[in-house]
Amino acid sequence: MIMTRYGTTFGNHTLPAETDKSLNLVDFEIHPHLDHEQFPENSLDNIQKLAATIPVPSYAIDDQPAIKVTDDNIEVVSEGHWKLFTP
């Protein structure tokens, strides 16, 4: 899932940074399925390393949180586990 203008990887499919194939809706990255048993590559350590290469804030979220954006306000609505990485 990519909603920003930056690339991502998913199932051996890679979008390069500054891709024109993203939705370009917000200026942050979302890394879903944090620590999910079916996605072992989505460990907190791996996402932290990936987030360090992206020049915008990155939210690592498990399957419980939602990210609410109202104007310039970003709010994580959650009963799950999440972490914000800033560049």
N, C-alpha and C positions, 0 to 999 in steps of 0.2 A: 504494500500500500504506500503510495507516494502522493503527497498532496502539495509538496513544495516544488521549487524549481530545481532541486538537486537530485542527483541520481541515487539509485538504490540497487540492491540485488534481491532477487526472489526466485527460488527454484532454478538456479543456474542461469537466470536471465539478468543481465546487467544493464542498467541505464547509466550513461556517463554523467558526471557533474554538469550542471547547466543544460540539461536535456530539455528539448521542446516537447517531450512526450508526457510530461507531468501536468497536473492540474493547475499548478501555480496559484493556489488559493491563499496560502498563508506563508509566513516567513519563518517557519520552523519545520523540523523533520520529525516524523513519527516512526518509531521502531516497535511494531506490535509483537505480541506473543512472547513477551519477556519470560525467560526461564520455563518455557512450555516444553513438556516432555516430547512432543512430536517435532520440535524445532530446537535441537540441542545447540545449534550454532547461534541461537538467540540468548546466549548467556549474558549476564550483566557485564562481565569482562569483555566479551566480544563486541557488544554494543558500545561500550565505553571507548574501545579502540577505534571503531568506525566513526563514532561521534566526534572524536578528536580530529578527524580529517574533513569535517563539514563546517563551513564558516557561519552557520546559523545554530540557534539552540536546537537541541535534540531531546525528544521525550521518549524514553524507553518505558513501555507500558505492557502489563500482562493483559489478560482478556477481560478484566473487570472495569478499568477506568474508561472514561470518556473525556474528551478535551472540548471544552466549550469556549468559543471565540465570539466575543461581542465587541465590535469596533476594535480598539487596540487592547482590550482586556482578554487575557488568556487564563482560563481556570481549569484545573484538573478536577473532575468529579469522580471520586473513587472510593471503592471499598477494597480495592486490590493493591497491588505493588506497582510503583512507578518511580522513575528517577529522571530529573532534568539535568542534562549536560549542556554547559554553555561554552562557546568557543573561547 
